[in-house]
Amino acid sequence: MSKQVPHPNARVLPDGKIEVAPRAIATITARAVLQCYGVVGMAPRNLREGVAQVLHKEDQYKGIDILIKNDEIAIDLYVIIEYGTRIVEVARNVQENVRYAVEHALGLPVSRVNVRVQGVRISQP
């Protein structure tokens, strides 16, 4: 008889268990990021030829890494920031907005939100 080990992303409750896929968490995260002033969009994790490209709406999760360990969530995200904004202020706002959105939606603590600025863009008028 083998003992079943719960998925690290599963919460066992008296009525059953709840699993939230990392991609669902990434969707919540992307939505929170894009609501922040100064963010142009999500960027891919890796830069090709040194050029940061804004990901399309359906691919935004590709700019987010989710790690779930010991009932805590760690998030790495890759963004492109609007030229002329204070990058540190925008990144701090992104961290706070993402932490709030994910903790509010899931009820699990977010241990860290790492914001990696992949590029700076001038918006079209």
C-alpha positions in Angstrom: 0.0 0.0 0.0 1.5 3.3 -1.1 0.9 6.6 0.7 -0.3 9.4 -1.6 1.8 12.5 -1.3 -0.3 15.7 -1.9 0.8 18.0 -4.7 2.8 20.9 -3.3 0.2 23.3 -4.6 -2.8 21.4 -3.0 -4.6 22.5 0.1 -6.2 19.7 1.9 -9.5 20.7 3.5 -12.1 18.6 5.4 -14.3 18.5 2.3 -11.5 17.6 -0.1 -8.6 19.4 -1.6 -8.1 22.5 -3.7 -5.3 22.8 -6.3 -4.5 26.1 -8.1 -2.3 25.7 -11.2 0.7 27.9 -11.4 -0.7 29.2 -14.7 -3.8 30.4 -12.9 -1.6 32.2 -10.4 0.3 33.7 -13.3 -2.9 35.0 -14.8 -3.8 36.7 -11.5 -0.3 38.1 -11.4 -0.3 39.4 -15.0 -3.6 41.2 -14.4 -2.3 42.9 -11.3 0.9 43.9 -13.1 -0.9 45.5 -16.0 -3.0 47.6 -13.7 0.1 49.4 -12.4 0.9 52.9 -13.7 4.1 52.9 -15.7 4.0 49.3 -16.9 4.0 48.9 -20.7 3.6 45.1 -20.6 5.0 41.8 -19.7 8.3 40.6 -21.3 9.6 37.1 -22.0 12.1 35.6 -19.4 14.9 35.6 -21.9 16.0 38.4 -24.1 16.6 37.6 -27.8 19.3 39.8 -29.4 19.1 42.2 -26.4 15.6 43.4 -27.4 12.8 43.2 -24.9 9.4 42.5 -26.6 6.0 43.1 -25.1 4.2 39.8 -24.8 0.7 39.5 -26.4 -2.2 39.3 -24.0 -2.6 35.5 -24.3 1.1 34.9 -23.7 1.6 37.1 -20.6 2.0 34.1 -18.3 5.3 33.5 -20.2 6.8 36.5 -18.4 6.0 35.1 -14.9 7.7 32.3 -12.9 5.7 30.9 -10.0 7.3 28.7 -7.2 5.1 27.2 -4.5 6.9 25.8 -1.5 5.8 25.2 2.1 2.4 26.9 1.5 4.2 30.1 0.3 4.3 31.6 -3.2 7.4 33.2 -4.7 6.9 35.1 -7.9 9.5 36.3 -10.5 8.1 38.6 -13.2 9.6 40.3 -16.2 8.2 43.7 -17.3 8.8 46.6 -19.6 8.4 50.0 -18.0 7.3 53.3 -19.5 10.2 55.6 -20.3 10.3 58.7 -18.1 8.8 57.0 -15.0 10.7 56.3 -11.9 11.6 52.6 -12.4 12.1 51.9 -8.7 8.7 53.4 -7.8 6.9 51.5 -10.6 8.6 48.2 -9.6 7.7 48.7 -5.9 4.1 49.5 -6.9 4.1 46.2 -9.0 5.4 44.2 -6.0 2.7 45.6 -3.7 -0.1 45.2 -6.2 0.9 41.6 -7.1 1.3 40.6 -3.5 -2.1 42.0 -2.5 -3.9 40.4 -5.6 -2.5 37.0 -5.1 -2.9 36.8 -1.4 -6.4 38.1 -1.6 -7.4 35.6 -4.3 -5.7 32.5 -2.9 -5.4 33.1 0.9 -1.8 32.0 0.8 1.1 34.2 1.7 3.4 35.5 -1.0 7.0 35.2 0.3 8.6 37.4 -2.4 7.9 39.2 -5.6 11.0 39.8 -7.8 10.5 42.4 -10.5 13.0 42.2 -13.4 12.8 45.2 -15.7 13.7 43.8 -19.2 13.4 47.1 -21.0 12.1 50.7 -21.1 9.7 51.9 -23.9 8.3 55.2 -25.1 4.6 54.8 -25.5 3.0 55.8 -28.8 1.0 59.1 -28.5 
